[in-house]
Amino acid sequence: MNVVIIEDELPAAEQIRRYLNSYKQPINIIGIYSSCEEIIRNLNAKSEIDVVFCDIELRDGNAFIALQKIDLKAVIIFTTAYDHFWKDSLQYNGIDYLLKPITSEKVHSALNKVINIKRILTKDNILLQQLSNLIQRNENASYKKRFPAKFAGELYIIDVKDVILFRIMNGIIYAISSEKKKYPIMEETLSALEDQLDPKEFLRVNRSDIININYIQSIRIKEGSDYSISLNNIEEKIVVSQSRINQLKEWFA
């Protein structure tokens, strides 16, 4: 497992490194960085990274700002002294949130979660892939119309027209239906899923959500730059990230 540590305090970084090296499985630490600048320079589109242990308040700013500017494929375990960032962390591939002081038990438990999520994603992968390929071969259009999903021991065929939004949570992508049911699908990244959806019908609005245009109820613009979307049958408002606002405007042009 290839791991990167982002921590602006050297003793804290060294402590995490020791805890990683004492884990039950081999850990390859491929980088230790301490600033937002180094995040942008060293982590963008690096496919060899599996996990990032990331402090949030760094010496040159908030790590979330840097993460918005890159395409990071790895999952993130956030390490911080502040408890009010946990909700924001879910938008940045965050699968765990460790409050300081960090202990070996916390680090090892987070790594166990990474392994369990990977196991879930790969379980029955051959059968799901075969079913997915069969569906794709039967499609006349270039975009997928249906997805296979396994839920409660059964395989379901999810029609995209019935999906309000696709959302990634704890490293797993769910299709949330018009009946408010959540189905885990086999796609590993939102970027891969985005490429398979018709851009006339679906738009990725932040790091966690791809929405269906047919379920948009309203769009709220606050102070000229903050956009949030209300979807039918979804109580919460979906916040549009700053990097996606222009794409949203072009979508409705």
C-alpha positions in Angstrom: 0.0 0.0 0.0 1.5 3.3 -1.1 1.0 6.1 1.4 1.7 9.9 1.5 1.9 11.9 4.7 1.0 15.6 4.7 1.9 17.2 8.0 3.5 20.6 8.7 4.9 19.6 12.1 7.9 17.3 11.8 7.4 15.4 15.1 3.8 14.7 14.1 4.9 13.5 10.7 7.5 11.3 12.2 5.0 9.9 14.6 2.6 8.9 11.8 5.5 7.4 9.9 6.3 5.1 12.9 2.7 4.0 13.3 2.5 3.2 9.6 5.7 1.1 9.8 4.3 -0.9 12.7 1.1 -1.9 10.8 0.4 -5.6 10.2 0.9 -5.2 6.4 3.8 -3.6 4.5 3.4 0.2 4.0 5.4 2.1 1.4 5.7 5.7 2.3 6.4 7.5 -1.0 6.3 11.1 0.2 6.1 13.4 3.2 5.0 16.9 2.5 4.1 19.9 4.7 2.3 22.6 2.6 -0.5 23.3 0.2 2.1 24.1 -2.5 3.6 20.7 -2.1 0.2 19.0 -2.4 -0.5 20.7 -5.7 3.1 20.0 -7.0 3.4 16.4 -5.9 -0.1 14.8 -5.7 -1.9 15.8 -8.8 -3.1 12.8 -10.9 -0.6 10.4 -9.2 -2.2 7.0 -9.7 0.4 5.2 -7.7 -0.8 6.7 -4.4 -3.3 4.6 -2.5 -3.8 6.5 0.8 -3.0 10.0 2.0 -2.8 11.0 5.7 -3.5 14.7 5.5 -3.4 17.4 8.1 -5.9 20.2 7.3 -4.5 23.4 8.6 -1.0 23.7 7.0 1.6 26.4 7.3 0.5 28.0 4.0 -3.2 27.5 4.2 -6.1 25.0 4.4 -5.5 21.7 2.7 -9.0 21.7 1.2 -8.1 24.6 -1.0 -5.1 22.7 -2.5 -7.2 19.6 -2.9 -9.7 21.5 -5.0 -7.0 22.3 -7.5 -5.8 18.7 -8.2 -7.2 15.4 -9.4 -6.3 13.0 -6.6 -7.3 9.4 -7.1 -6.3 8.2 -3.6 -8.5 8.0 -0.5 -7.7 10.5 2.3 -7.5 10.0 6.0 -7.6 13.5 7.6 -5.6 14.2 10.7 -6.4 17.4 12.6 -6.8 19.0 16.0 -10.1 20.6 14.9 -13.5 18.7 14.9 -15.4 21.2 12.7 -13.9 20.1 9.4 -15.3 16.6 9.3 -18.3 17.4 7.1 -16.1 19.1 4.5 -13.7 16.2 4.5 -16.4 14.0 2.9 -16.1 16.0 -0.3 -12.4 15.2 -0.7 -12.3 11.4 -0.8 -12.2 11.4 3.0 -12.9 7.9 4.5 -11.7 8.7 8.1 -11.2 11.7 10.4 -8.6 11.3 13.1 -8.6 13.9 15.9 -5.2 14.7 17.4 -3.5 13.4 19.4 -2.9 10.6 16.9 -2.3 7.1 18.2 -1.2 3.9 16.6 -4.6 2.4 17.3 -6.3 5.2 15.3 -3.9 4.9 12.4 -4.2 1.1 12.2 -8.0 1.3 12.5 -8.1 3.7 9.6 -5.9 1.4 7.5 -8.2 -1.5 8.3 -11.1 0.6 6.9 -9.2 1.2 3.7 -8.6 -2.5 3.3 -12.2 -3.3 4.1 -13.5 -0.8 1.5 -11.2 -2.3 -1.1 -12.5 -5.7 -0.3 -16.1 -4.5 -0.7 -15.3 -2.9 -4.0 -13.7 -6.1 -5.4 -16.1 -8.6 -3.9 -18.0 -10.3 -6.7 -16.2 -8.0 -9.1 -16.0 -10.6 -11.9 -19.7 -11.3 -11.9 -20.5 -7.6 -11.8 -18.1 -6.8 -14.6 -19.5 -9.5 -16.8 -23.0 -8.1 -16.2 -21.9 -4.6 -16.8 -20.2 -5.6 -20.1 -23.3 -7.4 -21.2 -25.4 -4.3 -20.5 -23.0 -2.1 -22.3 -22.9 -4.3 -25.4 -26.6 -4.1 -25.7 -26.7 -0.3 -25.6 -27.2 1.5 -28.9 -26.0 4.9 -27.5 -22.5 5.7 -26.4 -23.6 6.4 -22.9 -24.7 3.9 -20.3 -28.4 3.6 -19.7 -28.3 1.0 -16.9 -25.9 -0.1 -14.2 -25.6 -3.3 -12.2 -25.7 -3.0 -8.4 -25.5 -5.6 -5.6 -27.7 -4.9 -2.5 -28.8 -7.2 0.3 -27.5 -10.2 -1.5 -29.3 -9.5 -4.8 -28.3 -8.1 -8.1 -30.3 -5.1 -9.4 -30.3 -3.3 -12.7 -30.5 0.4 -12.1 -31.9 2.6 -14.9 -30.0 5.9 -15.0 -33.2 7.9 -15.7 -34.4 6.9 -12.3 -31.3 8.1 -10.5 -31.5 11.5 -8.8 -27.8 11.6 -8.1 -24.7 9.5 -7.8 -22.7 10.1 -4.6 -19.5 8.8 -3.3 -19.4 8.1 0.4 -16.6 6.4 2.3 -15.0 5.4 -1.0 -18.2 3.7 -2.4 -20.4 5.2 -5.1 -24.1 5.0 -4.6 -26.9 5.5 -7.0 -29.7 7.3 -5.1 -33.0 6.6 -6.8 -36.3 8.6 -7.0 -37.6 6.3 -4.3 -34.8 7.4 -2.0 -33.0 4.0 -2.1 -29.2 3.8 -2.2 -27.6 1.2 -4.4 -23.8 0.6 -4.4 -22.5 0.4 -7.9 -19.2 -1.1 -9.1 -17.6 2.0 -10.5 -14.4 2.9 -8.4 -14.2 6.6 -9.1 -16.7 9.4 -9.9 -14.4 10.4 -12.8 -14.9 7.0 -14.4 -18.6 7.1 -13.8 -18.8 10.7 -15.2 -17.3 9.5 -18.5 -20.1 6.9 -18.9 -23.0 9.3 -18.4 -24.7 11.5 -20.9 -23.5 15.1 -20.2 -26.8 16.4 -21.4 -28.5 14.7 -18.5 -25.9 14.5 -15.8 -23.4 17.0 -14.3 -20.8 16.6 -11.6 -21.2 19.5 -9.3 -18.6 18.8 -6.7 -16.2 16.1 -5.6 -18.9 13.9 -4.2 -22.0 14.3 -6.4 -23.2 13.9 -10.0 -26.8 15.2 -10.4 -29.6 14.4 -12.8 -30.9 17.5 -14.6 -34.4 16.1 -14.7 -34.7 16.2 -10.9 -33.5 19.8 -10.4 -36.1 21.8 -8.5 -34.3 25.1 -8.0 -30.9 26.7 -8.0 -30.0 29.2 -5.4 -27.4 31.9 -5.9 -26.0 33.5 -2.8 -23.9 36.7 -2.9 -23.3 36.2 -6.6 -20.9 33.3 -6.4 -22.2 30.5 -4.1 -24.6 28.1 -5.8 -26.7 25.4 -4.2 -29.2 23.1 -5.9 -32.4 21.6 -4.6 -33.4 18.2 -6.1 -36.8 16.6 -6.0 -37.1 14.0 -3.2 -33.7 15.1 -1.7 -34.0 17.2 1.5 -30.5 18.6 1.6 -29.2 21.2 -0.8 -26.3 20.2 -3.1 -23.5 22.7 -3.0 -21.8 23.5 -6.3 -18.0 23.8 -5.9 -16.4 26.9 -7.2 -14.5 25.0 -9.9 -17.8 23.6 -11.3 -19.9 26.9 -11.4 -18.9 27.9 -15.0 -19.6 24.3 -16.2 -23.1 24.6 -14.5 -23.7 27.9 -16.3 -22.6 26.4 -19.7 -24.9 23.4 -19.0 -28.0 25.7 -18.9 -26.8 28.0 -21.7 
